[in-house]
C-alpha cells in the first residue's frame, strides 16, 4: 500500500473510531494532524465508499471501505446504516460493479456479506419480533414499521404472530397479525400447517381461512386431513374444505395428498425450502404450552427429512401405499448420502434401523421403484444404493416387476458403478427370457474385470493452454483424459467411445459454461456426469445461482493451484457418488464380475452370451497375475473358442510359479474336456517338451492337460520310449 493510501486509511479510521467510543493511539492522531477535526461518521464513510466505487476510484474506495469494516461496527449496525439512509438500491448497484474492480473486490465481498448477515440477524431477533407484534396495535406509523419488520423476518415471526391469532383476546391485534401472516405468504404455510391439528376449533377455522387466502397448494394435505378427522366440527370441516378447494385440491385421499407433497420435497423444489441459500432451515412443531417451535436442521437434508415425514404420515393413513413406502425409503437413503461429518439429524437421527435395512426389507418391487426415482433425478448415489439392495434381494423370480424396467435403464446410465452393478444383478439372476439390452450385460462384466479402476475425464475450454492445464490436473488424480475441445460437441463426440465419462471440466466465460452444461444435462448419456465449472471470479456468483439446484455441478473459481482443484473435484465426486475407485473397490467389482461370468458360463445360458466377455478376459489374462490371473483363467476355461484355450496353454507354459502353473494346466485340461482339442501344433509340441523336462506335480498336471487334448497314443508312446 502506498504511503498516500496508508495515510488515507489512517485518517478515515480515526474518524470512524470516535462515534463508536474507540480510543486512537497518539501516533495515529499525530499522523492524521488537523484532519481529525473534520472526522467523518460511519454514514459518510459508507456513502464515500459507494461514491468512489461508482466513479472508479479504487484507492479512495478501499480507504473508506476498509476503515468502515475494520472498526467496531457490527453487522447489525451496518445493516441499519444502509436501511436508515435509504442506500439499499445504490448498494446493490455499486457492489455489482465493485466485484469486477481490481483493488476493492475483497472489500466489496466482505461488505456484501456483512450487510446481508446483519439484515438477517436483525430480522430474526426474537426481542425485535415480539416488540414489532406489540407495535401492530399502535399508531399507524408504528403499525407500518412493524409490518415491514415482521414480513422481513418471514417464518421466524410466525410463533409470535400465531400466538396473537390463537389468543384472540385483542381483536385489533388479531386482525393485524392475520394480515401480516397473509403477507408473509409462502413461509407462513408450513408453520400454520404444523399447528392446524393441535389448536382449538376456533383457531383451526382462522388458520384454514388464512391458508386459503395465502393460496399455496402446500397446505392441501393438511386441510384434507383436518376435514376428514374424527371429531372435526362441521364449521371447521366446511372451512377446511373451502380452503382446500380454493387451493385447487380435488383428491379425496389424504394419503395420496401427503405422497404428492412428499414427492415435491423429494424433487427438491426450491419453492418449498424457506431459506435455500442458508446452511440451516427449520422444521416446525406445535404444542399448547410452547406454541410454534422450530427445530433447526441442515439445509442439505431438509427436503429429504420433510419427504420422509410426508411419507410417514401418508403410511399412517394407508399402510398399503406403495408410493409412500418407496418415497420413504428413497428419501431415507438420500438423507444418509447427504449427511456429512458433524451434521446432525434431530428428526430421524436416532431411528432404530438404517436406510440400507429398509432398502432391502421392503423387497425388490419397492426397491425397483426407489431405483426409478433415483434415475429420474439423475441421483447417482441413490441409484447405486438401490442397486446394492437389489443385489441382495433380486433373482430370476422377481427380476422384472411392473411396467417400467429401471434395471435395464441402468445399463446405459452415465456412471461406471451403476452400469456394473446393474449388470451384476441381471447376470446373477440367470434370466431365462431375453430382454432389451441383454447383449450389454456380459461385455460390461468383462469391462469390470479389465478396467474397473479406470476413470475417464474430459476438458472443455476456450483455449489449448487451459485444456492442457486442467488435463494435467485430471491426470494427477489418476484420470484417463480424453480429447477435449472448445464446446459441448467435444464431449458429445466422446460419449459412447468409453464405458462412461466420470468428470467434465469446463473452463471459460459464462456463456461457454452455460451452453456446455445445458448440452450435458439434455443428453441422456451425460445427464448425471459431474461437472466442474471453472469460472472467472466475476461470474462465480451468477453461475452459482444458476446451478444451485444441480447437485452434479460445482462452480469453482479458476486460478487456484492444482491441489485446490483436486480437492474440489474430489468433493464433487464424493457428493455425486462418482468418486474414483480405489484398488479395493476395483478389485471387488472384478471379483464379483468374474463370479457372475462363471455362473453364466456354467449355466449354458441362451440369453446371456458369455463369449461377449472373451476379448476383455483375454486382455486381462495377458496383463494380470496372482489370484486374479487364476480366476480369469477359470472363466476362460468354460468359454468355447480356440483363442480362449490357446491363451490358457500359453499362460501355463509361461507361468513362473509352480503352483500357478499346475492350476492353469488343470484348467487347460478342463477346457479340452469340454470343448475338445483346439490347441495349435506348436502348443502341443511345447507341452510334450514340458513333460519331458519336468517331473513330479508339474509333470502330472502337464500329463493331464496333454491327455485331455487327446493328441493320440503315439505321443504317449514317444514319452515312454524317451
C-alpha positions in Angstrom: 0.0 0.0 0.0 1.4 3.4 -0.9 2.1 6.0 1.8 -0.7 8.2 0.5 -3.2 5.4 0.7 -2.0 4.4 4.1 -2.5 7.9 5.4 -6.0 7.9 4.0 -6.8 4.7 5.7 -5.4 6.0 9.0 -7.4 9.3 8.7 -10.8 7.5 8.0 -10.0 5.0 10.7 -9.5 7.9 13.2 -12.8 9.4 12.0 -14.7 6.2 12.4 -13.3 5.4 15.9 -14.9 8.4 17.6 -18.6 7.7 17.1 -18.1 4.1 18.5 -16.1 5.1 21.5 -12.7 3.8 20.3 -9.5 5.3 21.6 -7.0 6.2 18.9 -3.2 5.8 19.7 -1.3 9.1 19.9 0.8 8.2 16.9 -2.3 7.9 14.8 -3.5 11.3 16.0 -0.2 12.9 15.2 -0.1 11.5 11.7 -3.7 12.4 11.0 -3.0 16.0 12.0 -5.7 18.6 11.7 -7.9 16.3 9.6 -9.4 14.7 12.7 -11.2 18.0 13.3 -13.4 17.1 10.3 -13.8 13.4 11.2 -16.3 11.5 9.1 -19.0 9.4 10.7 -19.9 5.8 9.5 -22.7 7.1 7.3 -20.3 9.4 5.4 -17.7 6.6 5.1 -20.3 4.3 3.6 -21.5 7.0 1.2 -17.9 7.8 0.2 -17.2 4.1 -0.4 -20.2 3.8 -2.6 -19.3 7.0 -4.4 -15.7 6.1 -5.1 -16.6 2.7 -6.4 -19.2 4.2 -8.7 -16.7 6.7 -10.2 -13.9 4.0 -10.4 -11.5 5.4 -7.8 -10.4 2.1 -6.2 -7.7 3.6 -3.8 -10.2 6.0 -2.3 -12.9 3.4 -2.2 -10.6 0.9 -0.5 -9.6 3.6 2.1 -13.2 4.3 3.1 -14.5 0.8 2.9 -11.6 -0.8 4.8 -11.8 1.7 7.6 -15.5 1.0 8.0 -15.1 -2.7 8.0 -12.1 -2.6 10.4 -14.0 -0.6 13.0 -16.1 -1.9 15.9 -19.3 -1.6 13.8 -21.4 -4.8 14.0 -23.1 -6.5 11.1 -26.5 -5.3 12.5 -25.2 -1.7 12.7 -24.1 -1.9 9.1 -27.5 -3.2 8.0 -29.2 -0.4 10.0 -26.9 2.2 8.5 -27.9 1.1 4.9 -31.6 0.9 5.7 -31.9 4.2 7.7 -30.1 6.1 4.9 -32.1 4.5 2.1 -29.0 3.1 0.5 -30.3 -0.4 -0.4 -30.7 0.2 -4.2 -27.4 2.1 -4.5 -25.6 -0.6 -2.5 -26.8 -3.4 -4.8 -25.8 -1.5 -8.0 -22.4 -0.4 -6.7 -21.5 -3.7 -5.2 -22.2 -5.4 -8.5 -19.8 -3.1 -10.2 -17.2 -3.4 -7.5 -16.9 -7.1 -7.8 -15.1 -6.5 -11.1 -12.9 -3.7 -9.9 -9.3 -4.6 -9.0 -8.2 -3.4 -5.6 -11.7 -3.5 -4.0 -13.1 -7.0 -4.8 -12.3 -8.3 -1.4 -13.8 -5.3 0.4 -16.9 -5.5 -1.7 -17.4 -9.2 -1.0 -16.9 -8.6 2.8 -19.2 -5.6 2.8 -21.9 -7.5 0.9 -21.7 -10.5 3.3 -21.7 -8.4 6.5 -24.6 -6.2 5.4 -26.7 -9.3 4.5 -25.8 -11.1 7.7 -26.8 -8.0 9.6 -30.1 -7.8 7.9 -30.9 -11.4 8.7 -29.8 -11.1 12.4 -31.9 -8.0 12.8 -35.0 -9.5 11.2 -34.9 -12.7 13.3 -34.1 -11.2 16.6 -36.8 -12.5 19.0 -37.0 -9.3 21.0 -37.4 -7.2 17.9 -40.1 -9.6 16.6 -42.1 -9.5 19.9 -41.8 -5.8 20.1 -42.9 -5.5 16.5 -46.0 -7.6 17.2 -46.9 -5.3 20.1 -46.5 -2.3 17.7 -49.2 -3.8 15.4 -51.7 -2.4 17.9 -50.1 1.0 18.0 -50.2 4.1 15.8 -50.4 3.9 12.0 -46.6 4.7 11.7 -45.8 2.0 14.3 -48.0 -0.5 12.6 -46.3 0.2 9.2 -42.9 -0.2 10.7 -43.9 -3.4 12.5 -45.4 -5.0 9.4 -42.2 -4.3 7.4 -40.0 -5.9 10.1 -42.3 -8.9 10.5 -42.6 -9.6 6.8 -38.8 -9.4 6.6 -38.5 -11.9 9.4 -40.6 -14.4 7.4 -41.3 -17.7 9.2 -39.3 -16.6 12.2 -42.1 -14.2 13.1 -44.7 -16.9 13.0 -44.6 -18.1 16.6 -45.4 -14.6 17.9 -47.9 -13.8 15.2 -49.8 -17.1 15.5 -49.9 -16.7 19.3 -51.7 -13.4 18.8 -54.2 -15.0 16.5 -54.8 -18.1 18.6 -55.2 -16.0 21.8 -57.8 -13.8 20.2 -58.2 -11.5 23.3 -57.2 -8.4 21.4 -59.3 -8.2 18.2 -57.4 -5.3 16.7 -54.0 -7.1 17.2 -55.5 -10.4 15.9 -56.7 -8.7 12.6 -53.3 -7.0 12.2 -51.4 -10.3 12.9 -53.6 -12.1 10.4 -52.8 -9.5 7.8 -49.1 -9.9 8.3 -49.2 -13.7 8.2 -51.0 -13.5 4.9 -48.3 -11.1 3.6 -45.6 -13.5 4.7 -47.3 -15.9 2.3 -45.2 -19.0 1.4 -43.0 -19.1 4.6 -46.2 -18.9 6.7 -47.7 -22.1 5.3 -45.8 -24.9 6.9 -45.8 -23.3 10.4 -49.6 -22.9 10.1 -50.0 -26.5 8.9 -47.9 -27.7 11.9 -50.4 -26.0 14.2 -53.6 -27.0 12.4 -54.4 -30.3 14.2 -53.2 -29.1 17.6 -55.2 -25.9 18.2 -58.8 -25.4 19.3 -61.6 -25.4 16.7 -61.8 -21.6 16.7 -58.2 -21.3 15.9 -58.4 -24.1 13.3 -61.1 -22.1 11.4 -58.9 -19.0 11.5 -55.9 -21.0 10.2 -58.0 -22.5 7.4 -59.1 -19.1 6.3 -55.5 -17.8 6.3 -54.3 -20.8 4.3 -57.0 -20.3 1.8 -56.1 -16.6 1.5 -52.4 -17.3 1.1 -53.2 -19.7 -1.7 -50.2 -22.1 -1.7 -51.1 -25.7 -2.5 -48.5 -26.9 0.0 -51.4 -26.8 2.6 -53.7 -29.1 0.7 -52.9 -32.4 2.5 -53.1 -30.8 5.9 -56.5 -29.2 5.2 -57.9 -32.5 3.9 -56.5 -34.3 6.9 -58.4 -31.8 9.2 -61.6 -32.1 7.2 -61.5 -36.0 7.4 -60.5 -36.2 11.0 -62.9 -37.7 13.5 -64.3 -35.1 15.9 -63.8 -32.1 13.5 -66.8 -29.9 13.9 -69.0 -29.1 10.8 -67.9 -25.4 10.9 -64.2 -26.3 10.9 -64.8 -29.0 8.3 -66.5 -26.5 6.0 -63.7 -24.0 6.5 -61.1 -26.7 5.7 -62.8 -27.9 2.6 -63.5 -24.4 1.4 -59.8 -23.6 1.7 -58.8 -26.9 0.1 -60.9 -26.3 -3.0 -59.7 -22.7 -3.2 -56.1 -24.1 -3.4 -57.2 -26.3 -6.3 -57.5 -29.5 -4.2 -59.7 -32.3 -5.7 -58.4 -35.6 -4.2 -60.3 -37.4 -1.6 -57.3 -39.5 -0.4 -55.4 -37.9 2.5 -52.6 -40.4 1.9 -52.2 -39.6 -1.8 -52.1 -35.9 -0.9 -49.3 -36.3 1.5 -47.4 -38.5 -1.0 -47.8 -35.8 -3.7 -46.4 -33.2 -1.3 -43.6 -35.6 -0.3 -42.6 -36.1 -3.9 -42.3 -32.3 -4.3 -39.9 -32.3 -1.4 -38.1 -35.3 -2.8 -37.8 -33.5 -6.1 -36.2 -30.7 -4.1 -38.4 -27.9 -5.3 -36.7 -24.7 -4.2 -40.1 -23.0 -3.5 -40.5 -25.5 -0.6 -37.3 -24.5 1.1 -37.7 -21.4 3.1 -34.0 -20.4 3.1 -32.3 -22.3 0.3 -29.1 -20.3 0.4 -28.6 -20.7 4.1 -26.9 -23.6 6.0 -29.8 -24.3 8.2 -33.6 -24.4 7.9 -36.5 -25.1 10.3 -39.0 -27.9 10.8 -42.0 -26.7 12.8 -44.0 -28.4 15.5 -46.7 -27.1 17.8 -47.9 -27.8 21.3 -50.4 -26.0 23.5 -47.7 -25.0 26.0 -44.8 -23.8 23.9 -46.8 -22.9 20.8 -44.9 -23.0 17.5 -41.4 -24.3 17.9 -38.7 -24.5 15.2 -36.2 -27.4 15.0 -33.1 -26.3 13.1 -31.9 -28.8 10.5 -29.1 -28.7 8.0 -30.3 -27.4 4.6 -28.8 -30.3 2.6 -31.1 -32.8 4.4 -34.1 -30.6 4.9 -36.0 -31.7 1.8 -35.2 -35.3 2.5 -36.4 -35.2 6.0 -39.6 -33.4 5.0 -40.2 -36.0 2.3 -39.8 -38.7 4.9 -42.2 -37.0 7.3 -44.8 -36.7 4.5 -44.3 -40.4 3.5 -44.6 -41.5 7.1 -47.9 -39.5 7.6 -49.2 -41.0 4.3 -48.5 -44.5 5.5 -50.4 -43.7 8.7 -53.5 -43.2 6.6 -52.8 -46.0 4.1 -50.2 -48.6 5.2 -50.6 -50.4 1.8 -49.4 -47.3 -0.2 -46.5 -48.5 -2.4 -45.8 -44.9 -3.4 -45.5 -43.7 0.2 -43.2 -46.7 1.0 -40.9 -46.1 -1.9 -40.8 -42.3 -1.1 -39.8 -43.0 2.5 -37.0 -45.5 1.5 -35.7 -43.3 -1.3 -35.6 -40.1 0.9 -34.0 -42.0 3.8 -31.2 -43.3 1.5 -30.6 -39.8 0.1 -30.6 -38.3 3.6 -27.9 -40.7 4.5 -25.9 -39.8 1.5 -26.2 -36.1 2.2 -25.1 -36.4 5.8 -21.5 -35.1 6.3 -19.2 -35.3 9.3 -20.6 -33.3 12.2 -24.1 -33.0 10.7 -26.9 -33.9 13.0 -30.5 -35.0 12.1 -32.7 -34.2 15.1 -35.7 -35.8 13.5 -34.6 -39.2 12.2 -31.1 -39.4 13.5 -32.0 -41.9 16.2 -34.3 -44.2 14.3 -33.8 -47.9 15.1 -33.0 -49.1 11.5 -30.5 -47.9 8.9 -31.6 -46.7 5.5 -29.9 -49.8 4.0 -32.1 -52.0 6.2 -35.3 -50.5 4.8 -34.0 -50.7 1.2 -33.7 -54.5 1.5 -36.5 -55.2 3.9 -39.2 -53.7 1.6 -38.4 -56.3 -1.1 -37.3 -55.9 -4.7 -40.6 -54.4 -6.0 -40.4 -51.3 -3.8 -36.6 -51.1 -4.3 -37.0 -51.0 -8.0 -39.5 -48.1 -7.5 -36.7 -46.4 -5.5 -34.3 -47.1 -8.3 -36.6 -45.5 -10.8 -36.9 -42.4 -8.6 -33.1 -42.2 -8.4 -32.9 -42.5 -12.2 -35.5 -39.8 -12.8 -33.5 -37.4 -10.5 -30.1 -38.5 -12.0 -29.1 -39.1 -8.4 -26.2 -41.4 -8.9 -25.6 -42.1 -5.2 -29.2 -43.1 -4.7 -29.2 -45.3 -7.8 -26.1 -47.1 -6.6 -27.8 -47.6 -3.1 -30.9 -49.1 -4.7 -28.7 -51.5 -6.9 -26.8 -52.7 -3.9 -30.1 -53.6 -2.2 -31.4 -55.3 -5.3 -28.2 -57.3 -5.4 -29.2 -58.8 -2.1 -32.9 -59.5 -2.9 -33.3 -60.0 -6.6 -33.4 -63.3 -8.5 -34.9 -64.8 -11.6 -38.4 -65.0 -10.0 -38.6 -61.2 -9.2 -36.2 -59.7 -11.7 -38.7 -57.7 -13.7 -41.6 -56.2 -11.7 -44.1 -53.7 -13.1 -44.3 -52.0 -16.5 -41.2 -49.9 -16.1 -37.8 -51.8 -16.1 -35.4 -49.5 -14.3 -32.7 -52.1 -14.1 -32.4 -52.0 -17.9 -32.2 -48.2 -17.9 -29.1 -48.6 -15.6 -27.2 -50.4 -18.4 -26.9 -47.0 -20.3 -26.6 -44.8 -17.2 -23.6 -42.5 -17.4 -21.8 -43.9 -14.4 -19.5 -46.9 -14.3 -20.6 -48.2 -10.9 -24.3 -48.1 -11.9 -23.6 -50.0 -15.1 -21.5 -52.6 -13.4 -24.0 -53.1 -10.5 -26.9 -53.4 -12.9 -25.1 -56.0 -15.0 -24.2 -58.0 -11.9 -27.9 -58.1 -10.7 -29.0 -59.2 -14.2 -26.3 -61.8 -14.7 -26.6 -63.4 -11.2 -30.4 -63.8 -11.8 -29.6 -66.0 -14.8 -32.7 -64.9 -16.7 -34.4 -67.5 -19.0 -36.1 -64.9 -21.3 -34.3 -62.3 -23.4 -34.8 -58.6 -22.6 -33.9 -55.3 -24.2 -30.2 -54.7 -23.7 -29.3 -58.2 -22.7 -26.4 -58.1 -25.1 -24.8 -55.3 -23.0 -24.6 -57.3 -19.7 -21.7 -59.6 -20.3 -19.5 -57.0 -22.1 -20.0 -54.8 -19.0 -18.8 -57.6 -16.7 -15.8 -58.1 -18.9 -15.0 -54.4 -18.7 -15.3 -54.6 -15.0 -12.6 -57.3 -14.9 -10.3 -55.5 -17.3 -10.5 -51.8 -16.3 -12.9 -51.2 -13.4 -10.4 -48.9 -11.8 -10.1 -46.6 -14.8 -11.6 -43.1 -14.7 -12.3 -41.0 -17.8 -12.3 -37.2 -17.8 -12.5 -34.5 -20.5 -11.8 -30.8 -20.5 -13.8 -28.2 -22.5 -12.0 -24.9 -22.6 -11.8 -21.9 -24.9 -8.0 -22.3 -25.4 -5.4 -25.0 -25.6 -3.4 -23.8 -22.6 -6.4 -24.3 -20.3 -7.1 -27.7 -21.8 -3.5 -28.8 -21.1 -3.5 -27.3 -17.5 -6.7 -28.9 -16.4 -5.9 -32.1 -18.3 -2.7 -32.4 -16.3 -4.7 -31.9 -13.1 -7.0 -34.7 -14.0 -4.1 -37.0 -14.9 -2.6 -36.2 -11.5 -5.8 -37.6 -10.0 -5.5 -40.8 -12.0 -7.9 -40.0 -14.8 -7.5 -41.0 -18.4 -8.0 -37.7 -20.2 -10.0 -37.9 -23.4 -9.6 -35.5 -26.3 -11.5 -32.3 -25.5 -12.4 -29.2 -27.4 -13.9 -25.7 -27.1 -17.6 -26.7 -27.0 -20.1 -29.3 -25.9 -19.6 -31.0 -29.2 -16.2 -32.3 -28.0 -18.0 -34.1 -25.2 -20.7 -35.4 -27.4 -18.1 -37.0 -29.8 -16.6 -39.0 -26.9 -19.8 -40.3 -25.5 -20.2 -44.0 -26.4 -16.5 -44.5 -27.1 -15.8 -45.5 -23.5 -17.8 -47.1 -20.7 -18.7 -43.6 -19.5 -17.4 -40.2 -18.6 -16.6 -39.7 -14.9 -15.9 -35.9 -14.8 -16.2 -33.0 -17.2 -14.2 -29.8 -16.6 -15.4 -26.6 -18.3 -13.2 -23.5 -18.3 -14.2 -20.3 -20.0 -16.7 -17.5 -19.9 -20.2 -17.8 -18.5 -21.7 -18.4 -22.0 -19.4 -21.4 -22.7 -20.1 -22.8 -19.2 -23.9 -22.5 -19.5 -24.0 -23.9 -23.1 -21.8 -26.9 -22.2 -23.7 -27.8 -19.0 -27.1 -27.3 -20.8 -25.9 -29.8 -23.5 -24.8 -32.3 -20.9 -28.0 -32.2 -18.9 -30.1 -32.6 -22.0 -28.2 -35.7 -23.1 -29.2 -39.0 -21.6 -25.7 -40.3 -21.9 -24.3 -37.5 -19.8 -27.2 -36.0 -17.8 -25.7 -37.2 -14.5 -22.0 -36.6 -15.2 -20.3 -34.5 -12.6 -19.1 -31.1 -13.9 -16.7 -28.6 -12.5 -17.3 -25.2 -14.0 -14.0 -23.2 -13.6 -15.4 -19.6 -13.7 -13.9 -16.2 -13.5 -14.4 -14.6 -10.1 -16.7 -12.0 -11.7 -19.0 -14.8 -13.0 -18.9 -17.1 -10.0 -21.9 -15.7 -8.1 -24.3 -15.6 -11.0 -23.3 -19.1 -12.2 -23.6 -20.4 -8.6 -27.2 -19.1 -8.5 -27.9 -20.7 -11.9 -26.8 -24.2 -10.8 -27.9 -24.1 -7.2 -30.4 -27.0 -7.9 -27.9 -29.1 -9.9 -26.0 -31.2 -7.3 -23.8 -32.7 -10.0 -22.4 -29.2 -10.9 -19.8 -27.3 -8.9 -18.9 -23.7 -9.7 -15.2 -23.2 -8.8 -13.2 -20.0 -9.1 -10.4 -20.5 -11.6 -6.9 -19.6 -10.7 -6.3 -21.9 -7.7 -3.4 -24.3 -7.6 -3.5 -28.0 -8.6 -4.2 -29.2 -5.1 -7.1 -26.8 -4.7 -8.6 -28.1 -7.9 -8.1 -31.7 -6.9 -9.7 -31.1 -3.5 -12.8 -29.5 -5.3 -13.0 -32.4 -7.8 -12.8 -35.0 -5.0 -15.5 -33.3 -3.0 -17.8 -33.1 -6.1 -17.2 -36.8 -7.0 -17.9 -37.8 -3.4 -21.1 -35.8 -3.3 -22.4 -37.4 -6.6 -21.4 -40.9 -5.8 -18.8 -41.0 -8.6 -15.6 -40.8 -6.6 -12.7 -42.6 -8.2 -12.4 -46.3 -7.2 -9.5 -47.3 -5.0 -7.8 -50.6 -5.6 -10.0 -52.3 -3.1 -13.3 -51.3 -4.7 -11.9 -52.0 -8.2 -10.9 -55.5 -7.1 -14.3 -56.0 -5.5 -16.0 -55.3 -8.8 -13.6 -57.5 -10.7 -14.1 -60.5 -8.4 -17.9 -60.1 -8.4 -17.9 -59.9 -12.2 -15.7 -63.0 -12.6 -18.0 -64.9 -10.2 -21.1 -63.8 -12.3 -19.4 -64.7 -15.6 -18.5 -68.1 -14.2 -22.2 -68.7 -13.2 -23.3 -67.6 -16.6 -20.8 -69.9 -18.4 -21.7 -72.8 -16.2 -25.5 -72.3 -16.8 -25.1 -72.6 -20.6 -27.5 -69.5 -20.8 -29.2 -68.9 -24.1 -29.9 -65.3 -23.1 -26.5 -64.1 -21.9 -23.6 -64.8 -24.3 -20.6 -65.4 -22.1 -18.3 -65.2 -25.1 -19.1 -61.5 -25.4 -16.6 -61.0 -22.5 -13.8 -63.1 -24.1 -11.8 -60.1 -25.6 -11.7 -58.3 -22.3 -10.8 -61.5 -20.4 -8.1 -62.4 -22.8 -6.6 -59.0 -22.3 -6.9 -59.4 -18.5 -5.2 -62.8 -18.7 -2.3 -61.4 -20.6 -1.8 -58.5 -18.2 -2.8 -60.0 -14.9 -1.0 -62.0 -12.2 -1.6 -63.9 -9.0 -5.1 -64.9 -7.8 -6.9 -62.7 -10.2 -5.0 -64.3 -13.1 -6.3 -67.7 -12.0 -9.9 -66.5 -11.7 -9.8 -65.1 -15.2 -8.3 -68.4 -16.5 -11.1 -70.3 -14.7 -13.8 -68.4 -16.6 -11.9 -68.7 -19.9 -11.7 -72.5 -19.4 -15.5 -72.5 -19.6 -15.7 -70.5 -22.8 -15.7 -72.1 -26.3 -13.3 -70.8 -28.9 -9.7 -71.7 -29.8 -8.4 -68.3 -28.8 -9.5 -68.9 -25.2 -8.0 -72.4 -25.0 -4.8 -71.4 -26.7 -4.4 -68.4 -24.3 -4.7 -70.7 -21.4 -2.0 -73.0 -22.8 0.3 -70.1 -23.4 -0.3 -68.8 -19.9 0.5 -72.2 -18.4 3.7 -72.5 -20.4 4.8 -69.0 -19.4 4.0 -69.4 -15.7 7.0 -69.0 -13.4 5.2 -70.1 -10.2 4.9 -73.9 -9.9 1.6 -73.9 -8.1 0.1 -71.4 -10.6 1.4 -73.4 -13.5 -0.2 -76.6 -12.1 -3.6 -74.8 -11.6 -3.6 -73.4 -15.1 -2.6 -76.7 -16.7 -5.6 -78.3 -14.9 -7.8 -75.5 -16.4 -6.4 -76.4 -19.9 -7.5 -79.9 -19.2 -10.9 -78.7 -18.2 -11.3 -76.7 -21.4 -10.2 -79.6 -23.5 -12.6 -81.9 -21.8 -15.4 -79.5 -22.5 -14.6 -78.3 -26.0 -12.1 -80.7 -27.4 -8.6 -80.1 -28.7 -8.3 -76.5 -30.0 -4.5 -76.2 -29.4 -2.1 -75.1 -32.0 0.5 -77.7 -33.1 3.3 -75.6 -31.6 1.5 -75.7 -28.2 1.1 -79.5 -28.3 4.9 -79.7 -29.0 5.6 -77.3 -26.2 3.5 -79.4 -23.8 5.4 -82.5 -24.8 8.7 -80.7 -24.2 7.4 -79.6 -20.8 6.6 -83.2 -19.8 10.0 -84.4 -20.9 11.8 -81.7 -18.9 9.7 -81.8 -15.8 8.8 -84.1 -13.0 6.6 -84.5 -10.0 3.4 -82.5 -9.7 4.1 -80.3 -12.7 4.7 -83.3 -15.0 1.5 -84.9 -13.7 -0.5 -81.7 -14.4 1.1 -81.4 -17.9 0.2 -85.0 -18.5 -3.4 -84.4 -17.6 -3.6 -81.5 -20.0 -1.8 -83.4 -22.7 -4.2 -86.4 -22.3 -7.3 -84.2 -22.3 -6.2 -82.7 -25.6 -6.3 -86.3 -26.9 -3.5 -85.9 -29.3 -3.2 -89.7 -29.7 -1.4 -92.7 -28.0 1.6 -92.3 -30.3 2.6 -89.2 -28.4 2.4 -91.1 -25.1 4.5 -94.0 -26.6 7.2 -91.5 -27.5 7.3 -90.3 -23.9 7.6 -93.9 -22.7 10.5 -94.6 -25.0 12.3 -91.3 -24.5 
